Amino acid sequence: MLRIEYEDKAGSCFDLRRFQRDVLKAGGRVVKHSRRLVLYVAQAAAPFWQQLVDCLSRWKLPARFPQPQGARLRDWVPAPAHAFQKEVRRE
């Protein structure tokens, strides 16, 4: 998805291998700074990453993910006839 978004923005044709080599595998450094992670990428890859960040910022994400439904009550189902139904050990 990222490669396709990047191609639309850049207007050039990148195959998957070139996209991985030139954009995703670029040299960089991750620094934690006051509750944030900052990604520093190599100068040669900076234009690629700037276009990629622009593409990602246009994605529409839900404001809030739905709440989990939790456990549901299910009808009791007896064990099948072939199930192991003999008490093995009781203390």
C-alpha positions as CSV (number, residue, x, y, z in Angstrom):
1,M,0.0,0.0,0.0
2,L,2.8,2.4,0.9
3,R,4.5,1.8,-2.5
4,I,1.3,2.5,-4.4
5,E,0.7,5.7,-2.4
6,Y,4.2,6.8,-3.0
7,E,4.0,6.2,-6.7
8,D,0.8,8.2,-6.9
9,K,2.4,11.1,-5.1
10,A,5.8,11.0,-6.8
11,G,4.5,10.2,-10.3
12,S,7.2,7.7,-10.9
13,C,7.3,3.9,-11.2
14,F,8.9,2.1,-8.3
15,D,8.9,-1.7,-8.2
16,L,8.7,-3.2,-4.7
17,R,12.4,-4.0,-4.5
18,R,13.5,-0.5,-5.4
19,F,11.0,1.0,-3.0
20,Q,12.3,-1.2,-0.2
21,R,16.0,-0.5,-1.0
22,D,15.7,3.3,-1.5
23,V,13.0,4.3,1.0
24,L,12.4,1.7,3.7
25,K,15.9,0.5,4.2
26,A,17.4,3.9,4.2
27,G,19.9,4.6,7.0
28,G,18.5,6.4,10.0
29,R,18.4,6.8,13.7
30,V,15.6,6.7,16.2
31,V,15.8,9.0,19.2
32,K,13.5,9.2,22.2
33,H,12.9,12.7,23.1
34,S,10.4,13.8,25.8
35,R,7.7,11.1,25.2
36,R,8.2,11.2,21.4
37,L,10.2,9.0,19.0
38,V,12.0,11.0,16.4
39,L,13.2,9.4,13.3
40,Y,16.3,10.9,11.6
41,V,16.9,9.5,8.1
42,A,19.8,9.9,5.8
43,Q,19.8,13.1,3.7
44,A,19.7,11.1,0.5
45,A,16.4,9.5,1.6
46,A,14.8,12.6,3.2
47,P,12.8,13.6,0.1
48,F,11.4,10.0,-0.3
49,W,10.4,10.0,3.4
50,Q,8.8,13.4,3.2
51,Q,6.6,12.3,0.4
52,L,5.8,9.1,2.2
53,V,4.8,11.1,5.4
54,D,2.6,13.3,3.2
55,C,0.8,10.3,1.8
56,L,0.3,8.8,5.3
57,S,-1.1,12.1,6.6
58,R,-3.9,12.0,4.0
59,W,-5.1,8.6,5.2
60,K,-8.4,8.8,7.1
61,L,-8.4,6.8,10.3
62,P,-11.4,6.3,12.6
63,A,-11.6,8.8,15.4
64,R,-12.1,5.9,17.9
65,F,-11.9,2.2,17.5
66,P,-15.1,0.3,18.6
67,Q,-15.4,-1.1,22.1
68,P,-14.8,-4.8,22.5
69,Q,-18.0,-6.8,22.8
70,G,-16.9,-9.0,25.6
71,A,-17.9,-12.5,26.3
72,R,-21.2,-13.7,24.9
73,L,-23.5,-16.2,26.6
74,R,-23.7,-19.4,24.7
75,D,-26.0,-22.3,25.0
76,W,-24.7,-25.4,26.8
77,V,-23.6,-28.1,24.4
78,P,-23.0,-31.6,25.8
79,A,-19.7,-33.4,25.1
80,P,-19.7,-35.7,22.1
81,A,-20.2,-39.4,22.7
82,H,-16.5,-40.1,21.9
83,A,-15.2,-37.6,24.4
84,F,-13.3,-38.8,27.5
85,Q,-16.0,-38.8,30.2
86,K,-14.5,-40.9,32.9
87,E,-13.1,-39.4,36.1
88,V,-9.4,-40.0,36.2
89,R,-8.3,-38.8,39.6
90,R,-9.9,-37.1,42.5
91,E,-8.2,-35.9,45.6
